[in-house]
Amino acid sequence: MLEVTDGKEVVKKKYKELIFFAKELGYETILDVAPNIFEELEISYDDMRFFHELGADGIRLDLGFDGNKEAMLTYNPFGVAIELNMSNDVAYLDNILTYEANTPFLYGCHNFYPQEGTALPYDFFVKCSERFKNYGIRTAAFITSQAGNIGPWDINDGLPTLEMHRHLPVETATKHLFATKLIDDVIIGNAYASEAELKAMGEVDRYQTAFTVEFVPDFNEVEKQIVLTEQHYRRGDITDQMVRSTFVRKKYGLETNPPHDNSIEFQPGDIVIGNDTFGKYKNELQVVLQPHKDSRKNKVGQIIEEEKILLPFIHPWSKFKFTEK
C-alpha cells in the first residue's frame, strides 16, 4: 500500500529501496495506490514510468474507469501490470476485455477484511472469482496469519478474503484456496507471519490436496504404508458414501490386515481400510463422506477437523495424499 508522508523524491527513494530488496528475495510487488496518491505525487494514470522506476511489478487500481482506459493501461511500455479488485460480482472485467486488454498484464486480486464478520462468504467468493478465472486472468486472495497483529488499519481481527478462513491455520486456508482452482496466488495479509507458518504454507502442494491425518492407536504398519506412501485418486464412478481409492487393494492384496476399530459408526473424514474379512476389497482405502457402519472396515485415522472443508474438492479422478500430524 503506497503512502505519501513526505515529498515525491523521499517516497521514491524509500519504496525503491524496499522493492528492490524484495526483488532480491524473489518477491513480486504490486502497489495498492489510492486515487489521491496520483495527485499528491503529481503523476498520471497514463504514465507508469514512476512505478517502473520504483521497481513495482504492477499497481492495483482502487478507482474504476470506463473500461477502455484500463485496457490501454495494460499496454504501457514498461510492462507494469494492472491489478483489478475481484471482490465484486459485477461485469467490470467483461467491459475491460471488450476493449481488447492485454490480458497477460491484467491481474485480479480480492480484498482483505480487517473486521471480524465482514469478509466474503464462500458462495459469493466463487461467483466473483469465476468471472476472472473463466477468462484465464491471474488471480489472488488473502489469508491471515494467526501470529501476526499488524495491519493497515487500527482494527485488525486478521486480514482474510474469506470469513471462513479468519481463524484457520495458514496452511489449511492455503490448501482450501488452491483446492477451489480459482486462485493462483495466496497472500498473507497481516504481519508478521511466524517462521513455522511460512514453512507450513511453503510446503503446501498446490496441485493436489494433501490431508493431514491423526491415526488411531491400534493401526498397523500395512495400513500406515497404504495411507502415507501411496498416490491416491478417487475412483471415477463415484458414490456419495465415501471416496474410494481402489488400486491399493491390488498392490496390498496379499498383506494380512486383522480387524480393529471396526464396530463403531464411521463419521465424515474418517479413513478406513478393508480388513481380512472383506474379501476382494481387503486393503482398499476409503475416506468416509456419510456416517455408516461396516465391520469389514478398520478405522485407521481421521482427517483433522479444520481440513474437512477440503473433502468436497475430491472429485472423480481427483488425486490426493495424506501426511501424518
C-alpha positions as protocol buffer text, in pm:
chain_id: "A"
residue {
  index: 1
  type: MET
  ca { x: 0 y: 0 z: 0 }
}
residue {
  index: 2
  type: LEU
  ca { x: 168 y: 317 z: -124 }
}
residue {
  index: 3
  type: GLU
  ca { x: 159 y: 600 z: 131 }
}
residue {
  index: 4
  type: VAL
  ca { x: 281 y: 957 z: 92 }
}
residue {
  index: 5
  type: THR
  ca { x: 401 y: 1123 z: 411 }
}
residue {
  index: 6
  type: ASP
  ca { x: 685 y: 1326 z: 259 }
}
residue {
  index: 7
  type: GLY
  ca { x: 771 y: 1465 z: -82 }
}
residue {
  index: 8
  type: LYS
  ca { x: 781 y: 1274 z: -409 }
}
residue {
  index: 9
  type: GLU
  ca { x: 1157 y: 1213 z: -408 }
}
residue {
  index: 10
  type: VAL
  ca { x: 1155 y: 1089 z: -47 }
}
residue {
  index: 11
  type: VAL
  ca { x: 871 y: 849 z: -129 }
}
residue {
  index: 12
  type: LYS
  ca { x: 1052 y: 733 z: -440 }
}
residue {
  index: 13
  type: LYS
  ca { x: 1376 y: 664 z: -252 }
}
residue {
  index: 14
  type: LYS
  ca { x: 1201 y: 480 z: 32 }
}
residue {
  index: 15
  type: TYR
  ca { x: 990 y: 250 z: -185 }
}
residue {
  index: 16
  type: LYS
  ca { x: 1263 y: 189 z: -439 }
}
residue {
  index: 17
  type: GLU
  ca { x: 1492 y: 57 z: -164 }
}
residue {
  index: 18
  type: LEU
  ca { x: 1215 y: -163 z: -22 }
}
residue {
  index: 19
  type: ILE
  ca { x: 1103 y: -302 z: -357 }
}
residue {
  index: 20
  type: PHE
  ca { x: 1449 y: -382 z: -489 }
}
residue {
  index: 21
  type: PHE
  ca { x: 1537 y: -552 z: -161 }
}
residue {
  index: 22
  type: ALA
  ca { x: 1218 y: -758 z: -200 }
}
residue {
  index: 23
  type: LYS
  ca { x: 1321 y: -847 z: -556 }
}
residue {
  index: 24
  type: GLU
  ca { x: 1649 y: -985 z: -426 }
}
residue {
  index: 25
  type: LEU
  ca { x: 1442 y: -1218 z: -207 }
}
residue {
  index: 26
  type: GLY
  ca { x: 1232 y: -1328 z: -504 }
}
residue {
  index: 27
  type: TYR
  ca { x: 921 y: -1124 z: -428 }
}
residue {
  index: 28
  type: GLU
  ca { x: 687 y: -960 z: -677 }
}
residue {
  index: 29
  type: THR
  ca { x: 548 y: -622 z: -570 }
}
residue {
  index: 30
  type: ILE
  ca { x: 204 y: -487 z: -656 }
}
residue {
  index: 31
  type: LEU
  ca { x: 138 y: -139 z: -518 }
}
residue {
  index: 32
  type: ASP
  ca { x: -209 y: -56 z: -389 }
}
residue {
  index: 33
  type: VAL
  ca { x: -248 y: 305 z: -499 }
}
residue {
  index: 34
  type: ALA
  ca { x: -538 y: 523 z: -383 }
}
residue {
  index: 35
  type: PRO
  ca { x: -662 y: 787 z: -633 }
}
residue {
  index: 36
  type: ASN
  ca { x: -544 y: 1079 z: -418 }
}
residue {
  index: 37
  type: ILE
  ca { x: -186 y: 948 z: -432 }
}
residue {
  index: 38
  type: PHE
  ca { x: -164 y: 1035 z: -800 }
}
residue {
  index: 39
  type: GLU
  ca { x: -248 y: 1396 z: -720 }
}
residue {
  index: 40
  type: GLU
  ca { x: -9 y: 1415 z: -426 }
}
residue {
  index: 41
  type: LEU
  ca { x: 278 y: 1276 z: -635 }
}
residue {
  index: 42
  type: GLU
  ca { x: 177 y: 1479 z: -942 }
}
residue {
  index: 43
  type: ILE
  ca { x: 171 y: 1170 z: -1163 }
}
residue {
  index: 44
  type: SER
  ca { x: -84 y: 1044 z: -1414 }
}
residue {
  index: 45
  type: TYR
  ca { x: -261 y: 714 z: -1470 }
}
residue {
  index: 46
  type: ASP
  ca { x: -144 y: 746 z: -1829 }
}
residue {
  index: 47
  type: ASP
  ca { x: 225 y: 726 z: -1738 }
}
residue {
  index: 48
  type: MET
  ca { x: 356 y: 421 z: -1549 }
}
residue {
  index: 49
  type: ARG
  ca { x: 716 y: 549 z: -1554 }
}
residue {
  index: 50
  type: PHE
  ca { x: 713 y: 643 z: -1184 }
}
residue {
  index: 51
  type: PHE
  ca { x: 608 y: 293 z: -1077 }
}
residue {
  index: 52
  type: HIS
  ca { x: 853 y: 133 z: -1319 }
}
residue {
  index: 53
  type: GLU
  ca { x: 1137 y: 335 z: -1168 }
}
residue {
  index: 54
  type: LEU
  ca { x: 1031 y: 221 z: -822 }
}
residue {
  index: 55
  type: GLY
  ca { x: 1067 y: -137 z: -942 }
}
residue {
  index: 56
  type: ALA
  ca { x: 698 y: -221 z: -898 }
}
residue {
  index: 57
  type: ASP
  ca { x: 568 y: -516 z: -1098 }
}
residue {
  index: 58
  type: GLY
  ca { x: 216 y: -378 z: -1101 }
}
residue {
  index: 59
  type: ILE
  ca { x: -33 y: -137 z: -948 }
}
residue {
  index: 60
  type: ARG
  ca { x: -377 y: -207 z: -806 }
}
residue {
  index: 61
  type: LEU
  ca { x: -648 y: 26 z: -928 }
}
residue {
  index: 62
  type: ASP
  ca { x: -874 y: 145 z: -648 }
}
residue {
  index: 63
  type: LEU
  ca { x: -1069 y: 356 z: -894 }
}
residue {
  index: 64
  type: GLY
  ca { x: -1258 y: 216 z: -1190 }
}
residue {
  index: 65
  type: PHE
  ca { x: -1266 y: 394 z: -1524 }
}
residue {
  index: 66
  type: ASP
  ca { x: -1463 y: 331 z: -1843 }
}
residue {
  index: 67
  type: GLY
  ca { x: -1301 y: 1 z: -1942 }
}
residue {
  index: 68
  type: ASN
  ca { x: -1113 y: 148 z: -2237 }
}
residue {
  index: 69
  type: LYS
  ca { x: -871 y: 329 z: -2007 }
}
residue {
  index: 70
  type: GLU
  ca { x: -793 y: 15 z: -1807 }
}
residue {
  index: 71
  type: ALA
  ca { x: -738 y: -175 z: -2131 }
}
residue {
  index: 72
  type: MET
  ca { x: -498 y: 92 z: -2258 }
}
residue {
  index: 73
  type: LEU
  ca { x: -303 y: 81 z: -1931 }
}
residue {
  index: 74
  type: THR
  ca { x: -224 y: -288 z: -1989 }
}
residue {
  index: 75
  type: TYR
  ca { x: -23 y: -181 z: -2295 }
}
residue {
  index: 76
  type: ASN
  ca { x: 204 y: 57 z: -2103 }
}
residue {
  index: 77
  type: PRO
  ca { x: 561 y: 37 z: -2241 }
}
residue {
  index: 78
  type: PHE
  ca { x: 710 y: -52 z: -1902 }
}
residue {
  index: 79
  type: GLY
  ca { x: 522 y: -379 z: -1859 }
}
residue {
  index: 80
  type: VAL
  ca { x: 368 y: -267 z: -1530 }
}
residue {
  index: 81
  type: ALA
  ca { x: 73 y: -498 z: -1464 }
}
residue {
  index: 82
  type: ILE
  ca { x: -270 y: -360 z: -1381 }
}
residue {
  index: 83
  type: GLU
  ca { x: -450 y: -533 z: -1094 }
}
residue {
  index: 84
  type: LEU
  ca { x: -827 y: -515 z: -1051 }
}
residue {
  index: 85
  type: ASN
  ca { x: -1046 y: -567 z: -745 }
}
residue {
  index: 86
  type: MET
  ca { x: -1207 y: -912 z: -769 }
}
residue {
  index: 87
  type: SER
  ca { x: -1445 y: -884 z: -473 }
}
residue {
  index: 88
  type: ASN
  ca { x: -1749 y: -759 z: -664 }
}
residue {
  index: 89
  type: ASP
  ca { x: -1989 y: -972 z: -866 }
}
residue {
  index: 90
  type: VAL
  ca { x: -2026 y: -721 z: -1150 }
}
residue {
  index: 91
  type: ALA
  ca { x: -1933 y: -714 z: -1518 }
}
residue {
  index: 92
  type: TYR
  ca { x: -1640 y: -474 z: -1470 }
}
residue {
  index: 93
  type: LEU
  ca { x: -1384 y: -716 z: -1615 }
}
residue {
  index: 94
  type: ASP
  ca { x: -1608 y: -807 z: -1909 }
}
residue {
  index: 95
  type: ASN
  ca { x: -1626 y: -441 z: -2005 }
}
residue {
  index: 96
  type: ILE
  ca { x: -1248 y: -401 z: -1994 }
}
residue {
  index: 97
  type: LEU
  ca { x: -1196 y: -711 z: -2207 }
}
residue {
  index: 98
  type: THR
  ca { x: -1431 y: -581 z: -2478 }
}
residue {
  index: 99
  type: TYR
  ca { x: -1164 y: -315 z: -2535 }
}
residue {
  index: 100
  type: GLU
  ca { x: -904 y: -585 z: -2613 }
}
residue {
  index: 101
  type: ALA
  ca { x: -697 y: -557 z: -2295 }
}
residue {
  index: 102
  type: ASN
  ca { x: -350 y: -712 z: -2291 }
}
residue {
  index: 103
  type: THR
  ca { x: -455 y: -995 z: -2059 }
}
residue {
  index: 104
  type: PRO
  ca { x: -107 y: -1120 z: -1950 }
}
residue {
  index: 105
  type: PHE
  ca { x: -68 y: -779 z: -1783 }
}
residue {
  index: 106
  type: LEU
  ca { x: -415 y: -778 z: -1627 }
}
residue {
  index: 107
  type: TYR
  ca { x: -443 y: -934 z: -1280 }
}
residue {
  index: 108
  type: GLY
  ca { x: -725 y: -980 z: -1032 }
}
residue {
  index: 109
  type: CYS
  ca { x: -695 y: -974 z: -654 }
}
residue {
  index: 110
  type: HIS
  ca { x: -961 y: -995 z: -384 }
}
residue {
  index: 111
  type: ASN
  ca { x: -987 y: -752 z: -94 }
}
residue {
  index: 112
  type: PHE
  ca { x: -893 y: -832 z: 264 }
}
residue {
  index: 113
  type: TYR
  ca { x: -1128 y: -757 z: 556 }
}
residue {
  index: 114
  type: PRO
  ca { x: -985 y: -647 z: 894 }
}
residue {
  index: 115
  type: GLN
  ca { x: -1313 y: -653 z: 1086 }
}
residue {
  index: 116
  type: GLU
  ca { x: -1447 y: -982 z: 1224 }
}
residue {
  index: 117
  type: GLY
  ca { x: -1755 y: -1095 z: 1034 }
}
residue {
  index: 118
  type: THR
  ca { x: -1708 y: -871 z: 728 }
}
residue {
  index: 119
  type: ALA
  ca { x: -1512 y: -1094 z: 487 }
}
residue {
  index: 120
  type: LEU
  ca { x: -1668 y: -1270 z: 190 }
}
residue {
  index: 121
  type: PRO
  ca { x: -1898 y: -1572 z: 220 }
}
residue {
  index: 122
  type: TYR
  ca { x: -1776 y: -1869 z: 20 }
}
residue {
  index: 123
  type: ASP
  ca { x: -2051 y: -1882 z: -246 }
}
residue {
  index: 124
  type: PHE
  ca { x: -2010 y: -1513 z: -326 }
}
residue {
  index: 125
  type: PHE
  ca { x: -1632 y: -1555 z: -342 }
}
residue {
  index: 126
  type: VAL
  ca { x: -1679 y: -1831 z: -601 }
}
residue {
  index: 127
  type: LYS
  ca { x: -1906 y: -1619 z: -820 }
}
residue {
  index: 128
  type: CYS
  ca { x: -1665 y: -1325 z: -812 }
}
residue {
  index: 129
  type: SER
  ca { x: -1360 y: -1542 z: -876 }
}
residue {
  index: 130
  type: GLU
  ca { x: -1516 y: -1731 z: -1166 }
}
residue {
  index: 131
  type: ARG
  ca { x: -1563 y: -1404 z: -1353 }
}
residue {
  index: 132
  type: PHE
  ca { x: -1183 y: -1374 z: -1367 }
}
residue {
  index: 133
  type: LYS
  ca { x: -1082 y: -1738 z: -1388 }
}
residue {
  index: 134
  type: ASN
  ca { x: -1314 y: -1806 z: -1681 }
}
residue {
  index: 135
  type: TYR
  ca { x: -1107 y: -1559 z: -1883 }
}
residue {
  index: 136
  type: GLY
  ca { x: -774 y: -1704 z: -1769 }
}
residue {
  index: 137
  type: ILE
  ca { x: -685 y: -1393 z: -1566 }
}
residue {
  index: 138
  type: ARG
  ca { x: -424 y: -1442 z: -1294 }
}
residue {
  index: 139
  type: THR
  ca { x: -596 y: -1429 z: -954 }
}
residue {
  index: 140
  type: ALA
  ca { x: -502 y: -1373 z: -589 }
}
residue {
  index: 141
  type: ALA
  ca { x: -666 y: -1379 z: -247 }
}
residue {
  index: 142
  type: PHE
  ca { x: -563 y: -1313 z: 113 }
}
residue {
  index: 143
  type: ILE
  ca { x: -533 y: -1537 z: 416 }
}
residue {
  index: 144
  type: THR
  ca { x: -442 y: -1433 z: 767 }
}
residue {
  index: 145
  type: SER
  ca { x: -152 y: -1520 z: 993 }
}
residue {
  index: 146
  type: GLN
  ca { x: -260 y: -1638 z: 1337 }
}
residue {
  index: 147
  type: ALA
  ca { x: 64 y: -1493 z: 1476 }
}
residue {
  index: 148
  type: GLY
  ca { x: 58 y: -1152 z: 1308 }
}
residue {
  index: 149
  type: ASN
  ca { x: -106 y: -850 z: 1469 }
}
residue {
  index: 150
  type: ILE
  ca { x: -12 y: -569 z: 1229 }
}
residue {
  index: 151
  type: GLY
  ca { x: -237 y: -443 z: 952 }
}
residue {
  index: 152
  type: PRO
  ca { x: -302 y: -120 z: 763 }
}
residue {
  index: 153
  type: TRP
  ca { x: -590 y: -7 z: 986 }
}
residue {
  index: 154
  type: ASP
  ca { x: -645 y: 41 z: 1360 }
}
residue {
  index: 155
  type: ILE
  ca { x: -886 y: -256 z: 1362 }
}
residue {
  index: 156
  type: ASN
  ca { x: -709 y: -583 z: 1292 }
}
residue {
  index: 157
  type: ASP
  ca { x: -906 y: -902 z: 1351 }
}
residue {
  index: 158
  type: GLY
  ca { x: -693 y: -1070 z: 1086 }
}
residue {
  index: 159
  type: LEU
  ca { x: -689 y: -993 z: 714 }
}
residue {
  index: 160
  type: PRO
  ca { x: -854 y: -1272 z: 514 }
}
residue {
  index: 161
  type: THR
  ca { x: -1059 y: -1258 z: 196 }
}
residue {
  index: 162
  type: LEU
  ca { x: -1293 y: -1536 z: 313 }
}
residue {
  index: 163
  type: GLU
  ca { x: -1460 y: -1512 z: 653 }
}
residue {
  index: 164
  type: MET
  ca { x: -1434 y: -1889 z: 696 }
}
residue {
  index: 165
  type: HIS
  ca { x: -1054 y: -1854 z: 688 }
}
residue {
  index: 166
  type: ARG
  ca { x: -1023 y: -1592 z: 963 }
}
residue {
  index: 167
  type: HIS
  ca { x: -924 y: -1834 z: 1239 }
}
residue {
  index: 168
  type: LEU
  ca { x: -780 y: -2117 z: 1030 }
}
residue {
  index: 169
  type: PRO
  ca { x: -410 y: -2211 z: 1017 }
}
residue {
  index: 170
  type: VAL
  ca { x: -238 y: -2059 z: 714 }
}
residue {
  index: 171
  type: GLU
  ca { x: -168 y: -2397 z: 557 }
}
residue {
  index: 172
  type: THR
  ca { x: -535 y: -2502 z: 578 }
}
residue {
  index: 173
  type: ALA
  ca { x: -658 y: -2176 z: 425 }
}
residue {
  index: 174
  type: THR
  ca { x: -394 y: -2208 z: 152 }
}
residue {
  index: 175
  type: LYS
  ca { x: -495 y: -2566 z: 75 }
}
residue {
  index: 176
  type: HIS
  ca { x: -857 y: -2455 z: 53 }
}
residue {
  index: 177
  type: LEU
  ca { x: -789 y: -2171 z: -190 }
}
residue {
  index: 178
  type: PHE
  ca { x: -578 y: -2392 z: -416 }
}
residue {
  index: 179
  type: ALA
  ca { x: -840 y: -2669 z: -400 }
}
residue {
  index: 180
  type: THR
  ca { x: -1100 y: -2431 z: -545 }
}
residue {
  index: 181
  type: LYS
  ca { x: -880 y: -2398 z: -857 }
}
residue {
  index: 182
  type: LEU
  ca { x: -989 y: -2034 z: -866 }
}
residue {
  index: 183
  type: ILE
  ca { x: -685 y: -1871 z: -704 }
}
residue {
  index: 184
  type: ASP
  ca { x: -329 y: -1862 z: -837 }
}
residue {
  index: 185
  type: ASP
  ca { x: -155 y: -1655 z: -567 }
}
residue {
  index: 186
  type: VAL
  ca { x: -217 y: -1675 z: -192 }
}
residue {
  index: 187
  type: ILE
  ca { x: -104 y: -1374 z: 13 }
}
residue {
  index: 188
  type: ILE
  ca { x: -73 y: -1341 z: 390 }
}
residue {
  index: 189
  type: GLY
  ca { x: -249 y: -1012 z: 461 }
}
residue {
  index: 190
  type: ASN
  ca { x: -120 y: -924 z: 806 }
}
residue {
  index: 191
  type: ALA
  ca { x: 227 y: -909 z: 963 }
}
residue {
  index: 192
  type: TYR
  ca { x: 428 y: -1081 z: 1079 }
}
residue {
  index: 193
  type: ALA
  ca { x: 375 y: -1446 z: 999 }
}
residue {
  index: 194
  type: SER
  ca { x: 580 y: -1682 z: 1213 }
}
residue {
  index: 195
  type: GLU
  ca { x: 862 y: -1891 z: 1071 }
}
residue {
  index: 196
  type: ALA
  ca { x: 653 y: -2201 z: 1140 }
}
residue {
  index: 197
  type: GLU
  ca { x: 360 y: -2056 z: 943 }
}
residue {
  index: 198
  type: LEU
  ca { x: 580 y: -1965 z: 647 }
}
residue {
  index: 199
  type: LYS
  ca { x: 732 y: -2312 z: 645 }
}
residue {
  index: 200
  type: ALA
  ca { x: 391 y: -2482 z: 664 }
}
residue {
  index: 201
  type: MET
  ca { x: 250 y: -2264 z: 389 }
}
residue {
  index: 202
  type: GLY
  ca { x: 556 y: -2320 z: 171 }
}
residue {
  index: 203
  type: GLU
  ca { x: 513 y: -2697 z: 197 }
}
residue {
  index: 204
  type: VAL
  ca { x: 154 y: -2694 z: 66 }
}
residue {
  index: 205
  type: ASP
  ca { x: 109 y: -2888 z: -258 }
}
residue {
  index: 206
  type: ARG
  ca { x: -86 y: -2652 z: -481 }
}
residue {
  index: 207
  type: TYR
  ca { x: -161 y: -2921 z: -739 }
}
residue {
  index: 208
  type: GLN
  ca { x: -336 y: -3181 z: -523 }
}
residue {
  index: 209
  type: THR
  ca { x: -492 y: -3195 z: -178 }
}
residue {
  index: 210
  type: ALA
  ca { x: -275 y: -3343 z: 96 }
}
residue {
  index: 211
  type: PHE
  ca { x: -490 y: -3417 z: 402 }
}
residue {
  index: 212
  type: THR
  ca { x: -339 y: -3412 z: 750 }
}
residue {
  index: 213
  type: VAL
  ca { x: -421 y: -3732 z: 937 }
}
residue {
  index: 214
  type: GLU
  ca { x: -442 y: -3835 z: 1302 }
}
residue {
  index: 215
  type: PHE
  ca { x: -401 y: -4212 z: 1336 }
}
residue {
  index: 216
  type: VAL
  ca { x: -589 y: -4431 z: 1585 }
}
residue {
  index: 217
  type: PRO
  ca { x: -364 y: -4604 z: 1843 }
}
residue {
  index: 218
  type: ASP
  ca { x: -409 y: -4957 z: 1704 }
}
residue {
  index: 219
  type: PHE
  ca { x: -336 y: -4905 z: 1335 }
}
residue {
  index: 220
  type: ASN
  ca { x: -78 y: -5139 z: 1182 }
}
residue {
  index: 221
  type: GLU
  ca { x: 223 y: -5085 z: 958 }
}
residue {
  index: 222
  type: VAL
  ca { x: 48 y: -5207 z: 642 }
}
residue {
  index: 223
  type: GLU
  ca { x: -228 y: -4953 z: 696 }
}
residue {
  index: 224
  type: LYS
  ca { x: 23 y: -4678 z: 766 }
}
residue {
  index: 225
  type: GLN
  ca { x: 208 y: -4761 z: 445 }
}
residue {
  index: 226
  type: ILE
  ca { x: -115 y: -4759 z: 243 }
}
residue {
  index: 227
  type: VAL
  ca { x: -216 y: -4422 z: 385 }
}
residue {
  index: 228
  type: LEU
  ca { x: 114 y: -4235 z: 377 }
}
residue {
  index: 229
  type: THR
  ca { x: 320 y: -4374 z: 90 }
}
residue {
  index: 230
  type: GLU
  ca { x: 70 y: -4417 z: -194 }
}
residue {
  index: 231
  type: GLN
  ca { x: -54 y: -4169 z: -454 }
}
residue {
  index: 232
  type: HIS
  ca { x: -430 y: -4192 z: -410 }
}
residue {
  index: 233
  type: TYR
  ca { x: -701 y: -4097 z: -655 }
}
residue {
  index: 234
  type: ARG
  ca { x: -1077 y: -4114 z: -632 }
}
residue {
  index: 235
  type: ARG
  ca { x: -1244 y: -4381 z: -837 }
}
residue {
  index: 236
  type: GLY
  ca { x: -1420 y: -4230 z: -1138 }
}
residue {
  index: 237
  type: ASP
  ca { x: -1761 y: -4392 z: -1083 }
}
residue {
  index: 238
  type: ILE
  ca { x: -1819 y: -4219 z: -752 }
}
residue {
  index: 239
  type: THR
  ca { x: -2051 y: -4289 z: -461 }
}
residue {
  index: 240
  type: ASP
  ca { x: -2197 y: -4046 z: -207 }
}
residue {
  index: 241
  type: GLN
  ca { x: -2098 y: -4256 z: 94 }
}
residue {
  index: 242
  type: MET
  ca { x: -1720 y: -4248 z: 59 }
}
residue {
  index: 243
  type: VAL
  ca { x: -1418 y: -4159 z: -152 }
}
residue {
  index: 244
  type: ARG
  ca { x: -1270 y: -4487 z: -279 }
}
residue {
  index: 245
  type: SER
  ca { x: -900 y: -4536 z: -353 }
}
residue {
  index: 246
  type: THR
  ca { x: -923 y: -4883 z: -503 }
}
residue {
  index: 247
  type: PHE
  ca { x: -590 y: -4958 z: -670 }
}
residue {
  index: 248
  type: VAL
  ca { x: -415 y: -5010 z: -334 }
}
residue {
  index: 249
  type: ARG
  ca { x: -618 y: -5324 z: -267 }
}
residue {
  index: 250
  type: LYS
  ca { x: -446 y: -5489 z: -564 }
}
residue {
  index: 251
  type: LYS
  ca { x: -99 y: -5384 z: -456 }
}
residue {
  index: 252
  type: TYR
  ca { x: -155 y: -5495 z: -95 }
}
residue {
  index: 253
  type: GLY
  ca { x: -389 y: -5785 z: -166 }
}
residue {
  index: 254
  type: LEU
  ca { x: -159 y: -6046 z: -10 }
}
residue {
  index: 255
  type: GLU
  ca { x: -94 y: -5844 z: 308 }
}
residue {
  index: 256
  type: THR
  ca { x: -288 y: -5951 z: 617 }
}
residue {
  index: 257
  type: ASN
  ca { x: -496 y: -5689 z: 796 }
}
residue {
  index: 258
  type: PRO
  ca { x: -674 y: -5813 z: 1112 }
}
residue {
  index: 259
  type: PRO
  ca { x: -993 y: -5635 z: 1222 }
}
residue {
  index: 260
  type: HIS
  ca { x: -966 y: -5345 z: 1470 }
}
residue {
  index: 261
  type: ASP
  ca { x: -1167 y: -5028 z: 1537 }
}
residue {
  index: 262
  type: ASN
  ca { x: -1440 y: -5177 z: 1319 }
}
residue {
  index: 263
  type: SER
  ca { x: -1750 y: -5181 z: 1540 }
}
residue {
  index: 264
  type: ILE
  ca { x: -1809 y: -4806 z: 1556 }
}
residue {
  index: 265
  type: GLU
  ca { x: -2014 y: -4583 z: 1329 }
}
residue {
  index: 266
  type: PHE
  ca { x: -1772 y: -4418 z: 1090 }
}
residue {
  index: 267
  type: GLN
  ca { x: -1801 y: -4040 z: 1056 }
}
residue {
  index: 268
  type: PRO
  ca { x: -1719 y: -3798 z: 772 }
}
residue {
  index: 269
  type: GLY
  ca { x: -1344 y: -3753 z: 747 }
}
residue {
  index: 270
  type: ASP
  ca { x: -1264 y: -4097 z: 889 }
}
residue {
  index: 271
  type: ILE
  ca { x: -1010 y: -4301 z: 693 }
}
residue {
  index: 272
  type: VAL
  ca { x: -1099 y: -4668 z: 674 }
}
residue {
  index: 273
  type: ILE
  ca { x: -928 y: -4968 z: 514 }
}
residue {
  index: 274
  type: GLY
  ca { x: -1084 y: -5304 z: 433 }
}
residue {
  index: 275
  type: ASN
  ca { x: -975 y: -5575 z: 678 }
}
residue {
  index: 276
  type: ASP
  ca { x: -921 y: -5950 z: 630 }
}
residue {
  index: 277
  type: THR
  ca { x: -1297 y: -6021 z: 633 }
}
residue {
  index: 278
  type: PHE
  ca { x: -1367 y: -5802 z: 330 }
}
residue {
  index: 279
  type: GLY
  ca { x: -1273 y: -6048 z: 54 }
}
residue {
  index: 280
  type: LYS
  ca { x: -1155 y: -5882 z: -268 }
}
residue {
  index: 281
  type: TYR
  ca { x: -1195 y: -5538 z: -106 }
}
residue {
  index: 282
  type: LYS
  ca { x: -934 y: -5608 z: 163 }
}
residue {
  index: 283
  type: ASN
  ca { x: -689 y: -5316 z: 193 }
}
residue {
  index: 284
  type: GLU
  ca { x: -898 y: -5077 z: -16 }
}
residue {
  index: 285
  type: LEU
  ca { x: -871 y: -4727 z: 132 }
}
residue {
  index: 286
  type: GLN
  ca { x: -1182 y: -4515 z: 175 }
}
residue {
  index: 287
  type: VAL
  ca { x: -1249 y: -4167 z: 311 }
}
residue {
  index: 288
  type: VAL
  ca { x: -1591 y: -4155 z: 475 }
}
residue {
  index: 289
  type: LEU
  ca { x: -1835 y: -3891 z: 348 }
}
residue {
  index: 290
  type: GLN
  ca { x: -2155 y: -4014 z: 515 }
}
residue {
  index: 291
  type: PRO
  ca { x: -2194 y: -4187 z: 854 }
}
residue {
  index: 292
  type: HIS
  ca { x: -2223 y: -4566 z: 828 }
}
residue {
  index: 293
  type: LYS
  ca { x: -2124 y: -4891 z: 995 }
}
residue {
  index: 294
  type: ASP
  ca { x: -1935 y: -5181 z: 836 }
}
residue {
  index: 295
  type: SER
  ca { x: -1733 y: -5424 z: 1048 }
}
residue {
  index: 296
  type: ARG
  ca { x: -1535 y: -5530 z: 740 }
}
residue {
  index: 297
  type: LYS
  ca { x: -1351 y: -5197 z: 753 }
}
residue {
  index: 298
  type: ASN
  ca { x: -1095 y: -5076 z: 1006 }
}
residue {
  index: 299
  type: LYS
  ca { x: -1085 y: -4714 z: 1108 }
}
residue {
  index: 300
  type: VAL
  ca { x: -717 y: -4620 z: 1083 }
}
residue {
  index: 301
  type: GLY
  ca { x: -744 y: -4248 z: 1144 }
}
residue {
  index: 302
  type: GLN
  ca { x: -928 y: -3929 z: 1067 }
}
residue {
  index: 303
  type: ILE
  ca { x: -864 y: -3610 z: 874 }
}
residue {
  index: 304
  type: ILE
  ca { x: -808 y: -3325 z: 1120 }
}
residue {
  index: 305
  type: GLU
  ca { x: -1123 y: -3122 z: 1184 }
}
residue {
  index: 306
  type: GLU
  ca { x: -1024 y: -2800 z: 1009 }
}
residue {
  index: 307
  type: GLU
  ca { x: -930 y: -2983 z: 688 }
}
residue {
  index: 308
  type: LYS
  ca { x: -1268 y: -3148 z: 642 }
}
residue {
  index: 309
  type: ILE
  ca { x: -1363 y: -2841 z: 437 }
}
residue {
  index: 310
  type: LEU
  ca { x: -1138 y: -2988 z: 167 }
}
residue {
  index: 311
  type: LEU
  ca { x: -1346 y: -3304 z: 118 }
}
residue {
  index: 312
  type: PRO
  ca { x: -1592 y: -3150 z: -134 }
}
residue {
  index: 313
  type: PHE
  ca { x: -1300 y: -3086 z: -369 }
}
residue {
  index: 314
  type: ILE
  ca { x: -1218 y: -3454 z: -414 }
}
residue {
  index: 315
  type: HIS
  ca { x: -1395 y: -3513 z: -745 }
}
residue {
  index: 316
  type: PRO
  ca { x: -1397 y: -3818 z: -975 }
}
residue {
  index: 317
  type: TRP
  ca { x: -1032 y: -3899 z: -1056 }
}
residue {
  index: 318
  type: SER
  ca { x: -901 y: -3630 z: -817 }
}
residue {
  index: 319
  type: LYS
  ca { x: -552 y: -3707 z: -687 }
}
residue {
  index: 320
  type: PHE
  ca { x: -487 y: -3676 z: -314 }
}
residue {
  index: 321
  type: LYS
  ca { x: -236 y: -3771 z: -46 }
}
residue {
  index: 322
  type: PHE
  ca { x: -205 y: -3786 z: 331 }
}
residue {
  index: 323
  type: THR
  ca { x: 52 y: -3658 z: 578 }
}
residue {
  index: 324
  type: GLU
  ca { x: 74 y: -3751 z: 944 }
}
residue {
  index: 325
  type: LYS
  ca { x: 3 y: -3481 z: 1201 }
}
